Amino acid sequence: MTAPKLRVKKGDTVMVITGKDTGKKGKVLRALPRQQRVVVEGINIVKRHQRPTQALPQGGIIEKEAALHASNVMVICSKCDRPVRTGRKVTDGGEKVRYCKKCGNELD
């Protein structure tokens, strides 16, 4: 079974549209298409109890970003500078690109 397509990719700047972090902007660190989730820098911070390891000898409670559902974020268009819906189109060269449905600017 193939993973469903996400409207966001790693490296995109997105805005959270629902949940406890509504209105915050961040960069997508990881996209998880099979789970339909994304990890965004500085968003959805959770505390994890970490046991001591060689990488983290003291252990303790660390804060890290947790994944949130991809439907809760929207891509921010660099030209409009606001959250927009995206579409896909085929360019003259035959490659597929995402574009802003508001202004037509290519996102990729």
Secondary structure, DSSP 8 states (H G I E B T S, - for coil): ------S--TT-EEEE-SSTTTT-EEEEEEEEGGGTEEEETTSSEEEEEE---SSSTT-EEEEEE--EEGGGEEEE-TTT-SEE-EEEEE-TTS-EEEEETTT--B--
